[in-house]
Amino acid sequence: MEKQEELKNQLLTVKEVATYLVVTERTVYRLVKDRRFPAFKVGGQWRFKVDLIEAWMRRDRSFEYEEANA
């Protein structure tokens, strides 16, 4: 249970998020730019919390359709 909590609180980079979502880094930046994706900056670099990404995926199902048709 603790490992699961650690993972959910983990901060990911743009590259790690792209791998996690199976999209390009460009797509991640586009989602951040459009303010459709939960992100924040640490030291000038974008960071993402796993639990917020998972909540976003559950909430924004249209993302999967857009990626499939891109």
Buried (B, 14 or more C-beta within 10 A) or exposed (E): EEEEEEEEEEEBBBEBBBEBBEBEBEBBBEBBEEEEBBBEEEEEEBBBBBBBBEEBEEEEEEBEEEEEEE
